[in-house]
């Protein structure tokens, strides 16, 4: 499977809350870099468990989370994407966040390393 297709599978998994697929597609030793503008979330996560713990931090403020791949290009080892995350906050407010991501994949077809920009706009 091509990295672009894997990326689309994982965005669908997050939107549907399918953690089994997300776990399958993210390497156990993933390194995930985010922007440095957050105070409550580290700018780097090492390991799948640390990433999932950080990805779950908005849950106290969010009732819905939809991940929408907007522009996705890639080759046999990496993907560059502009994705839109749509959040519905507990007070009913909708928040739309644009992310730029660069993902590298391992030989097992899993996300191995990610550079993410836009994370600081998410409520934590």
N, C-alpha and C positions, 0 to 999 in steps of 0.2 A: 504494500500500500504506500502511496506517495505521501510525503509529509503534509502537503496541502490537504489531502483527504483525512489524514490523522487529525490535523488541526480542526477541521470541520466536525469530526466525530466528537472531539473533546469539548468544543463549544456547545454542541447539542447536549452532551452529557451534563455539563454544568447547568444549562437552562432547564433540563428535565430532572435535575437532582439525582442523576444516575452515577452514584459514587463508585460503583463497581467498574464501570467503563473508564471513568476518570482515573481510578487507581491503576487500571491496566495500562493506560496510555501515558502515565507520568512515571519516569524512572524513580526507583527507590532513593537514589542518591542525587536527585535533581538539584540544581542550583538555580534559584530564581532571584533576579535582581529587580528592585523597584526603584522609583525615584526617591530622593532623600528629603522630601518635603513633609513627611508624616511624623507625628510625635508619638503615636501609639503603636506603630507597626515598624519592625526593623526594615532596613533597606535591602536586606539580603536574607533569603531563607535557604537553608541547606537541608535537604532531605524531604521526602514526600510528606511525612507527618508534620513537619514544621510548616510546609506550604499549606496543607489542608487546615491546620490550626489558624493560620493567618487569613486564609480565604474565608473562613467562617466568622471572622471578627465583625463584619457588618450585620450579622444576623439579628443582633439586638435592636437595630434601627430599621431593618428591611423586611418587608413581607413577600416581595417578589424580586427575582433576579433573572433577567433574560440576556444572554450573550448573543450578539448578532455580528457574524463575520461580514465586514463591509468590503474591504479590498484585501485579497490574499494572493501573494505570489511566492513561489518557492522553487527550489531545486531538489536534488536527491537527499540532502542533509539538513536543509533549513527552510524556514518560512518567515516572511515579513508580512505583517498584517496591520490593518487599521480595523479595529473592532469597536463596536458600540455596545456598551453594557447599559441596560435599562433597569433601573431599580425603582420599586415602589416602596416608599417609606411608610412606617406604621401610621403616620398621620395622613396618609393618602397622597402625599406629594410625590410626583414622578421626577426622578433624577436620571439624566442621560449623561454618560461619561464616555468620552472617546479615548481609546487606548492605542498606542503604537507598540507592537510587540515584534521582537526578533527571537525566534525559537530555533534551537539546534536539536537534532534528533540523534539517538544512538542507533546501533545496528539492529536492535530489537524493535525499532519503530516507536520508541517512547521519547517523550520530551525529556531532554537531558539538561539543557540550560536555556534560560529565558532572560531577556532584557525587556522590561516593561516600563512604559512611560504613560502617566495619566492617573496612576493609583491614588495620588494625593487628593483627588476630588471626591473619593468615596467616604461616606460617613463612617467613622469608627468610634 
